[in-house]
């Protein structure tokens, strides 16, 4: 009896780990957004921040890869090398640079709300890559498609319509809040807001492509997750450094001290890059890319609360309505994915084999013809039934 309880607890813990891991990651991402916003407002270049972030990430995770995964390393062929290089380009260089640029022009909560497009974009790209199958006769597929459309509609609403400012209970009538809010409003004009929104959409598209491509890369590095993460961070550092040399020409931008810039780089590198890439890879391996992207609304809620306290962030009506549409669409996609996983739990041995062919008295025919002839022979008592029926099934292999 005791062993059964221990086994049930162990099964519950194992099944719950992906959920707990993704929830904790959202808290980590939320802290990164607040700290990074403070650093960017202080004048740090987002190109330099990306370089330092992945340098810290490589230093943090590479030793673990060397210690625990040095045996039976996969051979790095040219296609695998190009795959890793593309992952480093999509994540550290394109996604994070554009995300930081959009974050600087908008706000942390808005940026997190836009990143909720991630599951819908991931689903769309997975469909194009034939990693997801659409059958519109099934309710789960309809839910995924409708959820994707709602997500896109919410993102467009957030981008094109701002609306009045919504007053939060804990920030209303606060002099400090009003002063910072005025500064943020002046720095975030309509043009900057639109440009920032577009940058965030492109960044989310790159991020979703990273998820799908990472799911393929994990097939090669299924027993070497730390190695894959280290390689992505290392090559991401090199590519981000090259991009920074092109975009930033002042040597002073590389200066960093014991300040918020160092904290932002170290926190983002250790928590939001090295740890998140590794945990994200494990979750994708177990649950798939769509599941791994379905917890981002939690990050938006955490950032909205933290941002209102630490940044006196303003929330607009358009952003609120758009966020609600995005979250509804997101969980519609998640519900469809959950139903798909329940259907996939049916064992292959329990599924009926498809009929390959039917032979009636030595002649090939259809199943309906064979049933008709058998019925006629059975109903006619004067005629001896000598019809032989052979149904040939496909092999399971």
PALUMFI-575839 format. One record per residue: residue in three letters; x negated, y negated, z negated of N, C-alpha, C, O in turn. Coordinates in steps of 0.2 Angstrom, whole numbers, plus 5000, padded with zeros to 4 digits. Each point is the difference from the previous one (the first is absolute). Layout:
<nodes>
alaXYZXYZXYZXYZ ...
</nodes>
This chain:
<nodes>
unk499650065000500449945000499649945000500149955004 unk499350054992499649945000499649995006499949955002 unk499950115001499749995007500449975005499849975004 unk500850054996500549975005500149934999500049965005 unk500050014989500149934998499349975003500149945003 unk499450094995499349965003500050005007499849955003 unk500450115000500050005008500549945003499949975004 unk500750034992500549955003499749924999500149965004 unk499650034990499649944999499549985005499949955002 unk499750114999499549995005500349985007499749965004 unk500850084998500349985007500349935000499949975005 unk500450014989500349935000499449955001500149955003 unk499450064993499449965001499750005007499949945002 unk500150115001499750015006500449965005499849975005 unk500950044995500449975005500149934998500249965005 unk499750024989500149924999499449965001500049945000 unk499450095001499449975001500049955005499749945000 unk500550085006500049955006500449944998499949945002 unk500750074994500449944999499649954995500049945000 unk499850094994499649964995499449975004499849944998 unk499850095006499549975003500149945005499749954999 unk500950065004500249945005500349944995499949945002 unk500450084993500249944995499449974997500049935000 unk499550104998499449974997499749965005499749954999 unk500350075007499649975006500449935001499649955001 unk501050054998500449935001499849954995500049945002 unk499950084992499849964995499349975001499849944999 unk499850115004499349985002500049955006499649955000 unk500850065005500149955005500349944998499849945002 unk500750064993500349934998499449964997500049945001 unk499650094994499549964997499549975005499849954999 unk500150095006499549985006500349945003499649955002 unk501050055000500349945003500049944996499849955003 unk500350054991500049944995499349985000499949945001 unk499650104997499349985000499749975006499749955000 unk500550095006499749985006500349935002499749965003 unk501050024996500349945001499649944996499949955003 unk500050074991499649954996499349985003499849955000 unk499950115002499349995003500049965007499649965001 unk500950065003500149975007500149924999499849965003 unk500750034992500149934998499449964998500049945001 unk499650104996499449964997499449995006499549974998 unk500750055008499649995005499550055003499649995005 unk500550074993499650065002500250025007500650005001 unk499050025003500150025007500350075000499750044997 unk500949975006500250075000499650055004500050064999 unk499649925006499550045003499550034995499850055000 unk499949904996499550024995500350054995499750044998 unk500949945000500450044995500050075002500050054996 unk500249965011500150075003499350044999500050064999 unk499549905003499350035000499850034993499850054999 unk500349904996499850024993500550054997499850054997 unk500849955005500550054998499850075002500050044996 unk499849975010499850075002499350024998499950055000 unk499749904999499350014997500150034993499750054998 unk500749924998500250034993500350065001499950054996 unk500649965009500350075001499650055001500050064998 unk499549935007499550055002499650024994499850064999 unk499949894997499650014994500450044995499750044997 unk500949955002500450034995500250085002500050044995 unk500149975011500350075002499450045003500150074999 unk499449915004499550045003499750054996499950065002 unk499949924992499650054995500550064999499750054999 unk500949945000500550054998500050055006500150065000 unk499949915006500050045006499450055001500050055002 unk499449914996499450045000499950064995499850055002 unk500549934992500050054995500450065001499950064999 unk500849935003500550055000500150035007500350055000 unk499549915005500250035007499450015004500049995006 unk499450024992499450005004500050075004499650015004 unk500750044993500050075003500550005006500649975000 unk499250075005500550015006500349945003500650005002 unk499049954999500249945003500250015007499650035004 unk501049944999500150015007499549965004499749954998 unk500250085008499549985004500349935004500650015002 unk499149944998500249945003499950005007499449985002 unk501050045002500049995007500149935003500349964996 unk499650035010500249945003500749984999500249944998 unk500350105004500749984999500249994993500449954998 unk499350094997500149984993499749944998500349964996 unk499150025006499749944999500449945002500149954997 unk500250065009500449945003500650004996500349944999 unk500050114999500650004996499949964993500449964998 unk499050064999499949964993499849935002500249964996 unk499550025009499949935002500649975001500149944999 unk500450095005500649975001500449994993500449945000 unk499650104996500349994993499749944997500349964997 unk499050045003499749944997500249935003500049954997 unk500150065010500249945003500749974998500149954999 unk500350105001500749994999500149974993500449964999 unk499350084996500149984993499649944998500349954999 unk499150064999499649944998500049945004500049944997 unk499950075009499949945005500749975002500149944998 unk500350095005500649975003500549994995500249944999 unk500050114997500550004996499949954994500449954999 unk499050064998499949964994499849935001500249954997 unk499550035009499849935002500749975001500149944998 unk500350095006500649975002500549994994500449954999 unk499650104997500450004994499849944995500449964998 unk498950035001499849954996500149935003500249964996 unk499850045011500149935003500849994999500149944999 unk500350115002500749994999500249984993500449964999 unk499350074996500149994993499849934998500449974996 unk499150005007499749934999500549955002500149954997 unk500350075009500449955003500750014997500549955001 unk499750104996500750014997499950014992499849954997 unk500550115001499950014993500050074998500150045005 unk499749984989499950074999500650045000500050065003 unk500649924995500650035000500350015007500250055002 unk499749905002500250005007499550055004500350045004 unk499149964995499550055003500250074998500050055005 unk500249964989500250074998500650025003500150065002 unk500449894999500650025003499950025007500450045003 unk499249925001499950025007499650075000500150035005 unk499549984990499750075001500550064999499850065001 unk500849924997500550054999500350035007500350055000 unk499449925005500250025007499550065001500150045005 unk499549984991499550055001500350075002499850035005 unk500749994991500350075001500350005007499950055003 unk500549904999500350005006499550005006500150045005 unk499449924994499550005005499650065001499950035005 unk500050004989499650075000500550055003499750045004 unk500949964995500550055003500049995007500050055004 unk500049894999500049985007499450035003500050035006 unk499449954991499450035003499950075000499850035005 unk500550004989500050075000500450045005499850055003 unk500849914999500450035005499650005007500050045004 unk499749904997499649995006499450055001499950035005 unk499849994989499550055000500250074999499750054999 unk501049965001500350075000499950034993500050065000 unk499949904995499950034993500750004997500150034995 unk500449935008500750004997500450025006499949975006 unk500750074993500450025005500749974999500350004994 unk500049965011500749974999500550055004499950015005 unk500650004991500650045002500649964998500250014994 unk500149955010500549954998500650034998500549974998 unk499650105003500650044998500050014993500550014996 unk498949985001499950014992500049944997499749955002 unk500650054992500149944996499449974997499949945000 unk499650114999499349974997499749965005499649954999 unk500450075008499749965005500449945001499649955001 unk501050054999500449935000499849964995499949945001 unk500050084992499849964995499349975001499949944998 unk499650105005499449975001500049945005499749955000 unk500750065006500149955005500349944997499849955002 unk500850064995500349944997499649964995500049945000 unk499650104996499649974995499449965003499849954998 unk500050085008499449965004500349935002499749955000 unk500950065003500349945003500249954995499949945001 unk500350084993500149954994499449974998500049944998 unk499550105002499349974998499849955004499749944998 unk500350075009499849955005500549944999499749945001 unk500950074998500549944999499849964994500049945000 unk499850094995499949974994499349965000499949944998 unk499650095006499449965001500149945005499749954998 unk500750065007500149945004500449944996499849955001 unk500750074995500349954996499549974995500049934999 unk499650104998499549974996499549965003499849954998 unk500050065009499649965004500349945002499749955000 unk500950055003500349955003500549954996500149955002 unk500150084992500449964995499750004993499950054997 unk500049895001499849994993500649994995500050034995 unk500449915006500549994996499849964994499449984999 unk501150014996499949974994499650044995499950065001 unk499849904994499550044995500550034995500549964998 unk499350105000500450034995499749994993499450014999 unk500949964996499749994993500150064996500550034999 unk498949994999500050064995500149984993499849944998 unk500550104998500249984993499449984996500049954996 unk499450085005499449994995499649945003499549984997 unk500650005009499649955003500449935001499749955002 unk501050054996500449955001499849944995499950024994 unk500149925008499949944996499350014997499949974994 unk499650065009499350004997499649955004499950015006 unk499849944990499649955003499450035004499849985006 unk499850074991499550035003500250035006499650005005 unk500950044995500350035006500149965005499950015006 unk500549934993500249955005499449975003500049995006 unk499450004990499449975003499750045005499849985006 unk500150094992499750045004500450025006499750015006 unk500949994993500550025006500049945005500050025006 unk499949924992500049955005499350005004500049995006 unk499550034991499350015003500150055005499750005006 unk500650064992500150065005500449985006499950025005 unk500649944993500549985006499749965005500150015006 unk499449944991499749965005499550045004499949985006 unk499850064991499450045004500350055005499750025004 unk501050004994500350055005500549975004500650004998 unk499249975007500549975005500450055004499850065000 unk500749925004500350045004499650045005500150065001 unk499449905002499650035005499550054997500050065002 unk499849934992499550044997500450074997499850055001 unk500849934997500550064998500150055006500050064999 unk500149915007500250045006499350045002500150065001 unk499449904999499350045002499950054995499850055002 unk500349944992499850044994500550075001499750054999 unk500949945003500550055001499750055005500050065000 unk499849915006499850045006499450034998499950065002 unk499649914995499450044997500250064996499650055001 unk500849944995500250054995500350065004499950064998 unk500549925007500450065004499450045004500150065000 unk499449905003499550045003499650044995499850065002 unk500149914992499650044995500450064998499650064999 unk501049945000500450064999500050055005500050064999 unk500049925007500050045006499350045000500050065001 unk499549904998499350044999500050044994499750065001 unk500649934994500050044994500450065001499850064998 unk500849945005500450065002499650045005500050064999 unk499649915006499650045004499550044996499850065002 unk499949914993499550034996500350064996499750055000 unk500949954998500350054997500150065004499850064998 unk500449935008500150055005499450035002499950075000 unk499649895002499350035002499750034994499650055001 unk500549934993499750034994500350074999499650054998 unk501049965004500350064999499750055005499950064998 unk499949925007499650055005499350014998499750055000 unk500049904997499350014998499950044994499550044999 unk501149964997500050054994500050075002499750044996 unk500549985010500050075002499250025001499950064999 unk499749895002499350025001499750004993499650044998 unk500549914998499749994993500550024995500149974994 unk500350095007500550024995499750024993500349994995 unk499150035005499750024994499449954998499650014995 unk500449935008499549954999500349935000499849965004 unk500750034992500349945000499649944998500049945003 unk499650074992499549954998499549985005499849945001 unk500050115003499549985005500349965006499749955002 unk500950074999500449965005500149924998499949965004 unk500350044990500149934997499349965000500049945002 unk499550094996499349975000499849985007499849945001 unk500350105004499949985007500449945002499749965004 unk500950044995500449955002499849934997500049955003 unk499950054990499849944997499349985002499949945001 unk499650115000499349985003500149975007499749945001 unk500650095003500049975007500549945000499949955004 unk500650054992500449934999499549954998500149945002 unk499550074993499549954998499649975006499949945000 unk499850105004499649985005500449975006499849945002 unk500850084999500449975005500249934998500149955003 unk500150044990500349944997499449955000500149945001 unk499350094998499449954999499849975007499949945001 unk500250105005499949985006500549955002499949955003 unk500850064995500549955002499949944996500149945003 unk499650064991499949944996499549965003500049945000 unk499450095003499549965003500249975006499849945002 unk500750085001500349975006500549944998500049955003 unk500450064992500549954998499749954995500349945000 unk499250084996499849954995499249985001499650055000 unk500349895001499349985002499649974994499449985001 unk500950014994499749974994499750054995500450054998 unk499049945000499750054995500349994994500050054996 unk500349905002500349984993500650044999500250014994 unk500150025011500650044999499950064997500450034997 unk499050005003499850064997499849994992499950054997 unk500149895001499849994993500650024995500649995002 unk499250054993500550034996499750004993499450024999 unk501049964996499750004993500550044995500450045002 unk499549954992500450034995500749964999500149974995 unk500350045010500649965000500650045003499950075001 unk500649905001500650035003499850045007500350055001 unk499349925002499850035007499750074999500150055003 unk499449964992499750064998500650054997500050065002 unk500449924994500550044998500550035005500250055000 unk500049905005500450025005499750055005500350055002 unk499049944999499650055004500050074997500150055003 unk499749954991499950064996500650044999500150065001 unk500549904997500650034999500350035006500250065000 unk499849905005500350025007499650065003500250055002 unk499149954997499650065002500150064997500050055003 unk500049954990500050064996500750034999500150065001 unk500449894998500750024999500450015007500250055001 unk499849905003500450005006499750035006500350015005 unk499050004995499750045005499850074999500350055002 unk499249954993499750074999500650054997500150055003 unk500149934991500550044997500750015004500250065001 unk500049895002500650005004499950045006500550045002 unk499049955002499950055006500050074998500350045004 unk499349984991500050074998500750024997500250065003 unk500149914993500750024998500550005005500450055001 unk499549905003500550005006499950065005500450035002 unk498949994999499950065004500350064997500250045004 unk499749974989500350064997500850005001500250055001 unk500149894998500750005001500250025007500550035001 unk499249945004500150015007500050075001500450035004 unk499050014993499950075002500650044997500250055003 unk500149934991500550044997500749985003500450045001 unk499749895000500749985001500149975007500649995002 unk498949995001500049975007500049935000500049974994 unk499950005011499849925001500649964998499949954997 unk500750075005500649964998500250004993500149944997 unk499850114999500150004993499549954996500249974996 unk499250045007499449964997500249925000499749964996 unk500750025009500149935001500749984997500249945001 unk500150104995500749984998500149974993500549994998 unk498950004999500049974993499949925000499949974995 unk500050005011499849935000500549954997499749954998 unk500950075002500549954997499849994992500149954998 unk499750104999499849994993499449954999500049964996 unk499550045009499549955000500349935001499849954997 unk500750045007500349945001500349974994500049944998 unk500450114998500349974994499549984995500049954996 unk499450095003499549994995499749935002499849964996 unk500050035010499749945003500449944999499849954998 unk500950065003500549944999500049984993500049944998 unk500050114997500049984993499349974998500049954997 unk499450085005499449974998499849945003499849954997 unk500550045010499849945004500449944997499849945000 unk500850074997500449954997499749974994500149944998 unk499550114998499749984994499349965001499949954997 unk499750095007499349975001499949955006499649964999 unk500950045006499949965005500649955001500049965005 unk500550054991500649965000500350005008500149955003 unk499950114999500250015007500749995001500450024996 unk499749955010500749995002500350055004499650035005 unk501049994994500450055004500549975004500549974997 unk499550045010500649975004500550055001499950065000 unk500749915002500650045001499950055006500250055000 unk499549925005499950045006499550064999500150065002 unk499449934993499650054998500350054996499950075001 unk500649914995500450054995500450045004500050064999 unk500449915006500550045004499650055004500250065001 unk499349915003499650055004499750054996499950065003 unk499849934991499750054996500550064998499950065000 unk500749924999500650054998500150045006500150065000 unk499949915006500150045006499550055002500150065001 unk499249914997499550055001500050054996499850065001 unk500349934992500050054995500650065002499950064999 unk500749915003500550055002499850045006500150065000 unk499649915005499750045005499550054998499950055003 unk499749924993499450054998500350064996499750065002 unk500849934994500250064996500550055005500150054998 unk500149925007500450045005499550045004500150065001 unk499349915000499550055003499850054996499950065001 unk500049924992499850054995500550054999499850064999 unk500849935001500550054999500050055006500150064999 unk499849915007500050055006499450044999500050065002 unk499449914996499450054999500150054995499850065000 unk500649924994500150054995500450065002499950064999 unk500749925005500450055003499650055005500150065000 unk499449915004499650045004499650054996499950055002 unk499849924993499650054996500450064997499750054999 unk500949934999500450064997500250055005500050064999 unk500149925008500150045005499450045002500050065002 unk499449914997499450045002499850054995499550045001 unk500849964993499850054995500350075001499850054997 unk500649955009500350075002499450045002499649985005 unk500350084993499450045002500150025007500650015002 unk498850005002500150025007500350075000500350025005 unk499650034990500250065001500850014999500350045002 unk500049904995500750004999500449975006500650015001 unk499049975004500349975006500150055005499650045001 unk501049965002500250055006499549995006499949945001 unk499950125002499649995006500449985006500650035000 unk499249935004500349985006500150065005499550055000 unk501049965003500150065005499749985006500149955003 unk499550104999499649995007500450035006499949965005 unk500450094994500450035005500450054998500050034995 unk500549995010500550054998500050055006500149985006 unk499950084993500050055006500750054999500150034994 unk500349975011500650044999500050055006500049995006 unk499950084991500050055005499450005005500050015006 unk499449964991499450005004500049935004499549995004 unk501049974996500049945004500049944996500450004994 unk499249955007499949944996500749965001500249985005 unk500049994989500649965000500049954994499550004997 unk501149975002500049954995500350044994500350055001 unk499749924993500350034994500750005001500350054997 unk500049905005500849995001500250065005500550034998 unk499249985007500250065005499950064996500550045001 unk499049974995500050074997500550014995500350054999 unk499949894997500550014995500750015004500450044997 unk499749935008500650015004500150075002500550035000 unk499050005003500050075002500150054995500450055000 unk499349944994500150044994500750004998500350054998 unk500049895002500749994998500550045004500450034998 unk499449965009500550045005499950074999500550045000 unk498949994999499950074999500450024994500250065000 unk499849904994500350034994500750005001500350044997 unk500049915006500749995001500350065004500650025000 unk499050005005500350055005499850074997499450025001 unk501150024997499950064996499950055006499750064998 unk500549945008499950055005499350005003499850055003 unk499949904996499349995003499550014995500049974995 unk499650085006499450014995499549945000499849995005 unk500149994989499549945000499350035000499850034995 unk499949955011499350025000499549945001499550015003 unk500849944995499649945001499449994995500150014994 unk499349985008499549994995499849935000499949975005 unk500050014989499849924999499350004997499950034994 unk499749935008499349994997499949935000500049965005 unk499950014989499849934999499349994998499850034995 unk499849935009499350004999499949934997500249955003 unk499450054991499949944996499349985002499650045002 unk500249894997499449985000499650034994500250014995 unk499150005006499650014994499949954996500149945002 unk499750074992499949944995499449975001499949944998 unk499650095005499349975001500049955005499549975001 
</nodes>
